Amino acid sequence: MKSSGRCVWVPGPVIVGAGPSGLATAACLKQRGVPSLIIERSNCIASLWKLKTYDRLCLHLPKQFCELPLVPFPANFPSYPTKDQFVAYLEAYTTQFGLEPVYNHKVVSAEFDDQCGLWRVKAMGLKQEEETEYVCRWLIVATGENAEEVVPQIEGMDDFGGPIVHTSCYKSGELFSGKNVLVVGCGNSGMEVSLDLCNFNAKPSIVVRDSVHVLPQEMLGRSTFGISMSLLKWLPVRLVDQFLLLISRYTLGDTAELGLARPKLGPLELKMVTGKTPVLDIGTLSKIRSGNIKV
């Protein structure tokens, strides 16, 4: 490993990650006159959105709940912007605030030096394999909760003759037309990928390991998330959960009959306790009912 031994003083925070959170943090700091340095291991901003998402992806929540600080989405964007629209918004945001991340640099260590009261952040250049140490007073980690794909080792995988694809590499169901496809996982990604496969005439089956809350994306003419946030200002979580489940039962029916049993805790309480996000249905349940998607 080559090392330049270069040391750089950063007068403000070092921000690890040039995704939406990292960009928003840098923009807010700059708005208040605080400089910062963003270190990004990929070659672009929002690498997960640009490089590791499927073609049909749209925001699952209305745009007003997903906008970054200081800059709303363009008025002509739909309520649920597409992947390309969201990326364009992030690129315009980066340009507007003059953010210039250091690309192709992976942070390999970050330690707080008690003697001088500063952070020492070492980053490795992925192209020239040179190491740079950044010295700063503050460190902000914005690497995201889904930055690393997880592929469990399942018995028989080595002998399986077909492709094994993580959702971060999946683009569309076009290559799977007419084929039987097993989708492992029934979260928002698993459910939407199954729907996408079905729309390309594949034959998907979903493996459901645990119970899951499925809610309609919209209820009573408004987004389910928006209704939840409004009700939480006035009512306790469990009461809001009861309301959501009542409306969901009316609009979606009993999901347990489809093999999708609900957890004992309500959707919002479960999110607060375990971090598990409820699934917002965008048409997958109807395909399950029709038999086009097996559970």
KALINRA-V181463 format. One line per field, one symbol per residue. burial: 1 if it has 24 or more other ideal C-beta (glycine too) atoms within 12 Angstrom, else 0. A space follows every 10 residues. Layout:
burial=???
This chain:
burial=0000000001 0111111111 1111111111 0000111111 1100111111 0111011111 1110011100 1010000011 1010111011 1111001010 1100111001 0000000111 1111100000 1111110111 0111001000 0000000000 0000101101 0110010000 1111111111 1111111111 0101110100 0111111110 0011111100 1000001001 1011101100 0100100111 0110011111 1000011111 1111101100 01111
